[in-house]
Amino acid sequence: MANFAARLSKRIQENPTFKNDYAWLCATGIAALTENQDLQLDVHSVDDNSQRLTRLVESASCFAMDDNVRSHQLAQTIALYGVASNREPALAAACGHILAELGNFPASNFVRKLHNIKEDSLPRIVHVRDFARRFHNTVELPTGSIPLTDFQFDIWQDLTEGLSTAVSAPTSAGKSFVVREYIVQKIKEMPTVTVAYIVPTRALMAEVQDKLALSLGHDDKSLRVTSVPIEDIEMRPRQVFVVTQERLLSYMDEVPSACFDFVVVDEAQQMGDGSRGMILQECLERINKANPGCYQYFIAPMASRVDNLAAAVGRSQIATHLTQDSPVVSTKIVVRPNADSVQDLILEMVDRGQRTPVGRLHREYGFGNRRTLLASVCIELGAAGGSLVYASGQADAEAIALQIAVELPERGTAELIELARFIRSDVHRDYSLAYCVLRGVGFHYGSMPTLLRQALETAFHTGSLSYLVCTTTLFQGVNLPARNVFIDKVKRGRNDQLEEDDVWNFVGRAGRLMHDVAGNVFLVDYDNWPAKLLDAPPQVRVEPALSKILGPGLAQLEQYIEQRGAVEKGFKNLRDVEAAAGLMLNRVRKETFRETVSRCGGHLSEVEVTKLEQQLQGALAQLNVPPDVLDKNWLIAAWRLQAMYEFLDEQVVAGTWREYYPSHPMLPESYARYQNMFTAIEVHLNGKPNERWARYLNYQALAWMKGATISTMVDKELDHNPPKPRKNAAGVSSSNTAVRKIFDLLEKTLRFTYVQLTRAYCDCLAAALRKAGLTKEADSVYPVALALELGACTKTIISLIELGLSRISAQALSNVIKGSDLTAPQIRNWLLSRSEGDLPISRIVLDELSRLRLLRTVS
């Protein structure tokens, strides 16, 4: 039967009538999803449309029985576009059956529910067949019984058999969902368990924490789900840390006895991401050493293999699941102005590098302006179903959003009015985002505060925002489905280019599983892209960052070590080489150098390995930094750490160390002490003295730790650096440049770079104090790094953040909660004794409290 289905499928696919029918269906489906009645299709036929659709559905039934991947893709496309273009119940029932035959039960169930299909709408034998197939793929999840796709079901079987697993699939395949649900199940079953769920960004961290907390419940007093890995005063037996690799490494440094039972590495391709990849590798190796029985799960999109990442951290035995098939249809459509008439917009479908005409749109205003083409296309083709629009950077996102917004009227909905009010009060009154959201348009980038990003994502989910212009933040796992995706460039930032897998990851947002029957990916001006990245799916090989340095970068690493870090300006990949040198010094000191090389540099000859080992041993012999300081701060050049340690040791010997001793930010002496700290960091850790920059950092860092609002910080920035009088496309002045500067200062500088640098500074100071016998003073050094990362220095605000609240919400609540030294349990009890009406705070903050179930419910 399989051979017959294969032969018949091949004959059908080669038939000209089928090709014409299929082109017609795709064009009809694409047009139906745009809901633009003026779009004129370029596919015509004398045949009746119902006859064509019947032929296609019959063909799809045959394709579903073929084992060929292409046949399955065609069957799925026909089934999903069939229900998009025709709402007849019998047709929808047939398409739902085809999807069930393909094992795509989420899509099948979605079609059945969308069209209210009854069980008796198909012959009984077909119903029985569907039932048996669905029953086989149905599993019991914490959220109830659910039928999985065939790919998801295979993963689930390996998970339940107790296998560590590596998974790679397109963005829409539901891979993270399956792993997350399994983890939730295990947490609920086990009386004692510790889990690390590692994600690359704060945006994804907040999303995963919310989902886990929702699945696990908020009322279990034996469970903590947190993104702030600090000591749990309640000593709960079940701990779930949702963290970036930086936060996890910091926690493991502070708690050397930390032991994990389960580890999920979401967006595992980040192990190839320079110094951050090396941090992740270090975390996983230490976890494996502490508990060789720890179960680990690696999840990545579009990778040709993932098991090599597991092997690099000592996990050679791991179940692997790879696919490039997606359970949703995301059709790529080239959009370009007509060369003969700029008043016409031409649409062509791209399938495996081939172009098929779809249709054209005529507008008297024309599409000849390249600068506004993307916005015009978005308005014409993306008004229905939600549209994500790619921007190369923050300023580009703001500009594109404004171009779209100025063409749209204000909506005046309560949700958007409240969102605009929140933006003006908690970010800045002149931030153009407020103007845009009132017209159903938002922009989204990584350095935005968590609560603002979440509010924008929620408004997009609910449909209040029709457009969301975003940067690469959404490339790394944030689950934001859309009917349409628009992209007109492969530029990233000022000078970089998007990688092929990044582009495919982004366009995979179109037509997300269980949210829409299909999605449109509009490639605007695609013919002028420097590379045709979407003609065919990529074969991406993810290699650990350390392996890259020990491979093509070995000569650079040797040069860096030989020169003791004193390399010339312009040294290529300095940050990554510096981190690799620190990590390998750490390995030599711990006598695990050879083991690391065997995993990440197995291609090196014995001569090369010995030479590198001797270089590292020679460098290590010249260092007098205490070993624990080196171990905790290997990301920073060892020779700069030595300079910092020697300087602070001199201050201790001279008795002037108190001038460099960071105290609580609220104390009056803190300004002078922190000024000395930042100056010393610039001189010794950064190696480039800059008194003016140190003063600026000191002022902003203290304001941030003491609880200054972003709006206040933006106002101060505008006072210090007033902008030139200029109006934007909406005809109003904006504070966008100042807002972006503060966002970047907080997220990229204070909360990332200087978290590492201040931690190194405090470690060096504590070591120097211990050397002098000042143990009490060493143990009492203020944790500047934690205060910088959280933007808080009072116990109450830190406890609020530990409960899962954003910094904005924590700051707002600290103004209505009496007491600055409250624990998380005390605050939880205080909040649960109150309802929404008891708190005079923003609706956005109240929504976050409700989402975390931290308010009393009123029946």
N, C-alpha and C positions, 0 to 999 in steps of 0.2 A: 504494500500500500504506500509506503514511504517513497519507494522508487517511482511508482506511478505518479504520486503527487509532485515529486520533483520534476519529472519529465513534463507533466502537464503545466506546471507553474512556469517552466522555462519557455514552453510554447506560447503561453498567454502573454508573458512579459515581452516577447519578441513581436507580438502581433501589433500592427500599426493602429488598429481600432482601440486596443487597450491603451496604448501610449497616448492617443488623443483623448480618450475618456479620463485617463489619470491626470493629464495636464488640465483638463476642464475642472475636475473635482478639486485639485489643489488650488487653482485660481479662484474657484467659487468659495472654498473654505477660507482662503486668505482674505478675500473681500468681505465675507460674512463676519469675520472676527474684527475687521476695522469698523464695521457699521457705517461706512461712508457710502451713501447712496449715489454719489457722483462718480465713483470709481467705475470706469468702463472696461469690461473684460476683453481681452484680445483673443479668446478662444471661442470659436463658434462651431456649430454643427447643425445639420438638418434633423438629427435624431432628437427624440423627446428626452428631456432631462431625467425623467423617472426611469426610462429604459436604460439610459447610460448608468444611472446609479445602481440599478438592479444588476446589470452586467458586472459592475465593479465589485459589489458586495459578494456576488457569486464567485468572482475571481479571488477575492480576499479569503473566502472560506477554503478555497483550494490552497492558497499560499500558507494559511495557518497550519496546514497538515504537512507542509514541507519543512525539512530541518534547516534549510538555508537561511542565513541571517538576513540577506537582502529580501527574501520572500516575506519573512516576518515583519521587517520594516515597512514593506509595502502594504501588508495586511493591516497593520496597526494604523498607518496613515489613512488608508481608505475608511476604516471603521470610525476613526475620530473625526476626520473631515466630513464623513457622511452625516454624522449627527450634528455637526456644526452648520451644515448647509441645508439640512432637511429634518424637520421635527416630527415626521410621521412616526407614530408609536411602533408600527411593525418594523420599520427600517431601523429605528433605534434599538429595538429588541434584538434584531439580527446582528447589529454592530456590537452590542453588548456581549452576545454569544461569541463572536469572533475574538474579542479581547479576552474572554475567559479561556478560549482555546489556546491563546498565546500565553496563558498564565499571568496575564496582566489584570489581576482581580481588583486592585484599587481603581483602575480606570474603568473596568467593567461595572463595578458597583457605583462609581460616580455617574456613569451614563444612565444606569438603571434608576438611580435616585433623581437625577436631573429631569428625566422624562417620565417619571412615575410608571415604570414598566412593571406590569403584573407578572406573576410566575406562570400564568397560563397563556401568555402572549406568544409562546413558541410551542412547537410540538413536544409532547411529554418526553420522548426519547432524548430530545435536545436538552430539555430541562434536567433530566436525570444525569446526562453526561456533564453538564455544567456543575450540577450539585456535587457529583463525585470529585470532579477536578478541584472545585473550590474547597470541599471538605479536606482534601489531602493537603492543601496549602494553608489551612487555617490553624493558627496557633493561639494559645492562651497568653495574652499579654497583661500586664498590670492594669491596662486601660480597658480590658475586655477581649473577647475573641475577635480576631481579624484575619482575613485571608491575605497572604503576602504574595508578591510576585515570585516567579520561580527563582530569580536571583536572590531575593531577600530570604526565601525559604531555605535555600542552600546554605546561606550564611548562618541562619538561625540554627540549623542542625549542627553545624560545627561548634557554635557557641554553647549549645546545650550539652554537647559531648565534652565540654571542658577544654577546648583547644584555644590557644592564643591564635589570633586571626589577623590577617592583612587583607584589606579590601580596597579595590580601586574601581571606580565606576563614574559615569557622568554625574553632573551636579544634581540631576533630578531623579536619580535611581533609588532614593530612600535608604541609602546605606547607613547614614548616621542614625536614622530613626530606629533601625533594627538593633544596632549595638546599644543605643541609649536605653531602649526598652528592656533589653536583656540585663543591663547593669541595674536598672531600677528593680527588676525582679529579684536579682541576687541580693541587693541591699535589703529588700523587704524580708527575704528568707533568713538572713544571717543575723544573729544577735550581736555580733561584733564584726565590724568590717571598716576598712579604710580604703577610700577610692580617690584617685587623682584623675580628673578629666582635664586634659591639657589642650588649650586652644591658643591660636597665635595673636589674637587681638582682644582688647577690652570689650569691643562691640560684641564679638561672638561669646565672650565670657559671660556677659550680662544675659544674653539670650539663652545660653545653655543652662545657666543657673536658674533662670525663671522656669524653664521647661522641667528640669529635674525636681525643683521644689514643688511645682504643680503636680507632677506625677507621684512624688513621694509623700506629699501632704505637709502641712505646716504645724500639725498638732502633735506630732510624735516627739516626746520629750527625750527620747534616747538617740535622736538623730540631729546632726548639724549639716546643713548644706551652705557652704560659704565660699566667697572668693577672696576672703581676707584670712590667710592661713596664720593666725596667731594662736596663742595658748587658749584652750577652751576651759574656762573656769568651771563649767558644769561637768567637765570630764565625761562627755557623752560617748557611749561605746561605738557608735556608728558615725563616721566622719566622711563627708564628701567635699573634696576641694575642687572647685572649678577655677582654674588658674592659668595664667600664661607661664611659659617655662621660666621666665625671670622670677616670678613670684614663688614658683615651686622650688627653685634652686635656693632662694633666700630662706625659705622655710626649712629646707633640709640642712642648710648651714647652721641655722639656729637650733634645730632639733636633730642632732646626728643620729638619734635612735629611731627616727621616722621609718615606718615600715608600711608598705602598701600591699593590699590584696589584689586590687584591680587597677589598671591604668588604661585610659583611653587617650590615644593621640589623634585628635581631630585635625584635619588638614596636615597630615603627616609629611607632605612634601616640604614643609617648612624645615625639615632636618637638613635640607640642602641650602638653606638661606643663611650663608655666611656665619657670623659670630652667633646669631640667634640659633642657628642650627646646631652649633657646637654646644650651646647651653642645654638644648633639648637632649642631645646625645649624652652629655654628662649626667643629667637628671636620670635618664633611663638606665644608664650603666650602674649608677649608685643604687637605684631601686632594685635592679636585678641582683646586685651583690647582697643587699640587705635581706631580700626574700627571693631566692631563685624560683620559688613556686608562684610568684606573682603572675597573674594573667594579664596579658597585654594585647591591645587591639589598635591596629594602625589603619587609619581611614584617609584616603587621598582620592582626588578626582583625576581622571584621564592619564594615569601613570601606566607605563608598560609593565612595571613590576613594583611591588612594595616590600616583598620579603627581604630584599637586600638591606632595607633600612632596619628591619628587625635584626638581621644578622650582624649589622654593624654595632649593635649594643648587646650582642651575646645571645640572641634568640634565633638559633638556626632551625629549630623545629617549630614551624608555624603554618597553619592552614591558610591558603591563598585563594582569593576570589577576585577575578578580573573580568571586566566586560566593558565594551564601548557602546552597548545597546542601551537605549533610554526608554523608559515606559511612557514617555510623553512625546508628542510631535512638536518639534521646534523648527519651523521652516525658515530657511535663509532666503531673503528677498533683496536683490540689488535694487536700489532706488537712485535714479539719476535724472537730471533735466534732459529733455529731448534736445539733441544737437541741432535740430532744425527749427525748434520753437521752444524757447525757455518758458512758455506758458503751459507746456505739457510736462508732466512728471511720468517717467516710464518705470514700471515695475517688472522685474524678471526673477523667477525662482532659480536658485542655485542648488543643484543636486549632483554631488560627486563631480564637481567641476563643470557640469553642463548647465547652460542657461535655457530656460523655458519662459516664453512671454506670459505675463499674468494680466496686465492691464495698464491703463493710463488715466491720469487725472488732469483735467484742464482747469486752470485758474488764470483769470485775467491779470492778477497782480504779478504773476511770473515767479519762476524759481531760479533766476539767473544770478542772484547774490550769494556767493559761496559762504559769506560770513553768517547769513541768516538761513541758509538752506536747511540745516539740521532742525532748527526751531520750527520752520514752516512744515517740514515733513512730519514732525511730531504732532503738531496741531491737526494736520489733515488726516493722519493715519493712526494716531494713538489716543484719541479721545475716549475710547471705550475699553474697559477691562483693566486699566492700570498699565502705565508705561514707565520702564526704567530707561534712563538715557545716560550713556557714558560720557564722562568729562575727564580730561587729562590731568586736572588738578583742581585745587580749591577755587581759585579765581575763575577758572573756566566753568566750573559748576555753577557758580553764582551768575556768571554772564549768560549762560544758556538758559538757566531757569528764568532769569529776568526777561530774556527775549520771548520766551513762551508766555510768561505771565502778563506782559503788557498787552497781549492780544486777547486776553480773556477777561470777562467781567468778574467782579467780586461775587462770591457765592453766599456769604452771609450766614453760613450754618453755625450753630452753637459751638460745635467741636473746633472749627477753624478759627472762630473768633477767640475762643479760649486759648488755642495754641498760639495765635499771634500775640495775645496779651502776655502769655508766658515768655515768649521770645523777647518781647520789648522790656519786660521787667527783669528777667533772669539772665539775659545775654546782653542786649543793648537796645535802646529805644530806636536807634537809626539803622539797625541791622536789616538789610533788604529781605531777609528770609521772611519777616513778618508780612511785608507787602506781598510776597509771592504766595504764601500759604493761604491768604485770604482769597486767592484766585485759583486754588486747587493745585498749586505747583510747589514742590519743595526741592531743596538740595541737601546733600548728605555726604560728609567726608569724615575720615577717621579721627581727626583731632577734636571733633565736637564733643561736648560733655555727653556722658552716657544717657542721661535722662532726656536730653534734647533729641538724640538719635532715636531712642526708643519711642518718643512721642511722634516723631516723623514716620517711623516704621508702622506704628499703630494706625495713624491717620491714612497711610497708604493701604494697609491691610483692609481697613473698613471702607475704603473707596472715597473718603473725604478728600484725599489728594489723588488726582488723576495722573500726575507726573512726579517722578522723583529723579532728579539729576544727581548722579553719584560717581565717585572716584573708585579706585581699586579696593576700597574698604569692603565692598560687597563681593569681591572675588574670593574671599577667604571665609566661606561657610555661612555667613549670615543668611538666614532663610527668609527671603523676601520674594515671593512668587509674583509674576506679572504676566499679563497676556502678551504684552509687546516689549521688545528690547530694541533700542536704537543705538547705533554706534557709527561714527563717521571718521574715526581716526584710530591709529595704533600708537599714537604718541602717549608717553607717560611722563608726567612732570614736565620739566623744561627741555630735557635733552634725551631722555631714555625712550625706549620702545617697549611695548607690551610683548611678553612672550606668547607663543602660540597657545600654550595651555591656559594662560590667563584669559585670552579672548574667548576660548571655548567654555571656560568656567563661567564667564559672565553671560554669554548668550544662552547658556543652559538655564538661566532664570526664567526664560520664556516658556509658558505652558507647564508650570510646576504641577506635580502629581497631586490629584484630588482638589485642584483649584480651578482648572479650566480644561476643556477638551483638547486644546492645542494652543500653540503660541506662535507669534510672528517675530522673526528677527530681521529688522530692517538695516541693511548695510548701505548707508548713505554715501554716495560718491565713491563706491567701492573700486571702480576702475582706476581711480587716482591714488589708491593706497600703495605704499611702497612694496607690500607683499600681500598676496592673496591668501591670507591665513585661514580662511573659512571654506576653501574649496574642498578640503578633505580633513577628517579628524586627525589630530596629531598622535604620534607615538612618542610619548614623553618618558624619558628615563630619569628618575630622580636619584641623585647621588649624594650621599652625606657630605656636608660642607668640609669636614675634616679630610675626607678622601680626596676632594678636589685640591686641597692644599698639599697633601702628601703625593699628589700626582703632578699635574701641570704646574702647580705652585711651589714645588719643592725647592727650586733654586732661589726663589724669593724668600722662603722661610729660612733657608740656610744663610742667606745674606743678612737678613734681619737679626738672626741670632749672633752671627759673626760680628756685626756692628753694634751689638748690645742695644738694639732698638733705635740707635741714633742715625736713622736713614734720612736721605735727602727728601726735601719737599717734592710731592708728586709721586712718591713711592706707590706703586699700584696695589690696590686692595689692602691698604695698610691696616684697616680695622680688622679684617678677617685674618691676616697674617699675624697680627699682634695677639689675637685671641688664640690662634692655633699654637703660637709659641708658648703662651701661658699654660695652655692645656697640656702640651707635651712636657713642659718643665714639671708640671704637677704629676704627670705619669712617671717620669724618671724618678722623682723623689719618692713616689709610692711603689716603685719597682713594678709597674704595670705597663711600661713603655712597649715592651715586645708584644704583649697581648693586644694592645691598642693598634699597633702597626699591623699585626696579623689580620685584624678585622678591617682596617681602613686603608692599609697600604700594602696589601698582599702582593702587589706587582713589583714592589721595590726589591732590589738585589740585596744580598747580605752585606755587600760593600757599602751600599747607600744607607742601609739601616744602621750599620755600625758607625759610619761617619756622622750621621745625625745624632745618634745617641751620645757620642763623644762630645759633640758640640754642646749639647744640652747639659751634659755633666760638667763641662768646663764652665758654662755660664752659671750653673747652680752653685758651684763651689765659690764663686765670687760674690754671692748674695748673702747678706746677713739679716734679711727680713725674717721674722719668726715664721715658721712653717704654716701655722694656722692662718696667718694673714695672707700668705701666698695662695693657700688652698681656697680661701673664700673669695679671692679677688683676682683670679687668673685671667679675667677678661682685660685687665689693665696691665700694661707693660711692667714686668717685674722690676726693671731698673728705675722706673718712675715711682713704683711703690717703695723701693729702697730709699730714693731721695726724700719721699714724704716721711717715711719712718725715721730716717736720720735727722731730719729737720725737727720733728716733734720730740724726738729723744733729746735733742739739744735743749729744747724749751723746758723739758722736765728737769734735766740736770741743772739748768740755770735758774729754775724756780719760777719761770714765767709762763708755765703751761696753762694756768687759769685763764689767761688772755685768749687762749685757743680752745678752751673747753666749752663745747656747745651745751648751753643750758636750755631749760624750757623756753620756747619762743615767747611766752607771755611775760617773762621776767624782764626787768628794765635793762639788765646788762647784756641781754641777748643780742642786741643790734651790733655792738662793738665786737663781741666774740664771733658772731657769724660772719661779720665783715672780714675778720682775720682768717676765719676758716676758708671762705671762698677765695680770698687772695692767695692763701697757701695752696689751695687746690689748683688754681690757675698756674702758679709758678712751678709746682712740683709734679702734679699729676697730669696736667695738660701741657706742661713744658712751654707755655707762652704767656708770660706775665701780662696782665691786662687789668689794671686797677679800675678803670671805668666800667668794664664789663662785670667785674667782681662786685662793684657797688650796686649796679643794676640788678644783678642776681640776688644779692643780699636783700635789697628792698622788696623785690617781687616774691622771693621765697618766703620771707617772714610774713608778708601779707597773705600769701596763699595758705601757709600753715596755720595762721591765726584766724582763718575763716573768711577772708575777704571774698565778696561775691565777684563773679566774672564781670558783671556790669560795672562794678566799682573799679575793677582793674582796667577795663577798657576806657573808662572815663579818665583815669589817671594817665593812661597811655596817650589819649587824645590831648590832654593838657600838656604833656611832655613833648609830644611830636604832633602838633596840630596839622591836619591834612590840608592840601591845597583845595580852595573852593572849587568843587566840581560836582555836577549832577549826573546821575546814572540814566539808563534808558527809560526809567519810569518818571524822570523829571524831578527826582528828589535826591538830596544829599544822603550818603550812606556812611556808616562807620565800618564797612566790611574789612578794609585793610587792617585797621586796628584790632578788630575782632579776631581776624585770622592770626595776627601776630601774637595775641594773648593765647589763643588756642594752641598754637605751635609751641609757645614758650612753656605752657603747662604740660602738654602731652609729650612733646618730643625732647624738651630740654630738662625741665624740673622733674617730671615724673618718670623719666627714662634715663637720660645721660647722667643727671646729677644724683639720682637715686644710687647708681653704681659708684659714682665718685665720692659722695658723702659717706657711703658705707665703708669704702676703702679708707677714707680719712679717719673715721671713728675707730675702725679696727686698728689702724696704725697708732692712733693716740692711746687706745686701751692697752695695746702691747707695750708701748713705752712706759706707761704708768705702772703696769705689772712688773716690768723689769726693775723699776725703782721701789717696788714693794708697796705701791699705792693701790692695793687690790680693790678696796671699797670704791675709790674714785673711778677705777677702770670699769667696774661693774655698773656704775651709775651714769656712764656717758649717755646723753640723751639720744634716742633712736631717730636721728634726723631723717634717715632714708625712709622710714615708715611714715613719718609725718609729711614728708614731701610727696610720697606716692599717693597717700590718701587725701592730702590737703586738709589735714586736721591735726590738732595737738591736744584736744580735750578728750577725756575718756568717753564722754557722752557721745560726741560725734563719731569717734572711732567705733563705738558699740553700735550706733545706728547703721554705719556702713557694714559692719559685720553681719547685721540682720538682712543684708541684701539691698539696702537702699543706696541710691546714688548720692554723690557728694552734695548736689544741689538740694535734694530732699532732706538729707541729714542736716544741712546747714539751716534750712527753713524750720525744721522741727526743733532744732536746738534753741530757737528763739521762743518757743512756746512751752518747752519742757523745763521745769525748774530743776536746776542742778547740773553741774558740769563734770561730775565724776561717777556717772551711773553706768552699771554693767548692762550687757545685752539682755539678760533675763529681766532685770528691773524695768528696762525700757519696753520690752515686749509686753509685760504685764500692764504697764501704764497705757500703752497704745490700745491693747485689747479691752480696756475698760472704757474706751471712747468710740464714738461713731463719727461719721464724716461731718455731721453738723457741729460737732464739738471743737473742730480745729479750723481756725481762720487762715487757711493756706490755699495755695493754688490747686485748681482742679487736676492739673497734671501730676502734682505731688500726691494728691488724694488717690488718683488712679493707681499710682505705683504702690501705695500702701494697701489698696484693695487687692491688687494683683498678688501681693505677697501675703495676703490675708492677715494683715497686722492691725485691722480695725474690727471693732465689734459690729456684727451684722444686725441690722434692724429688720425684724420680720414685718 
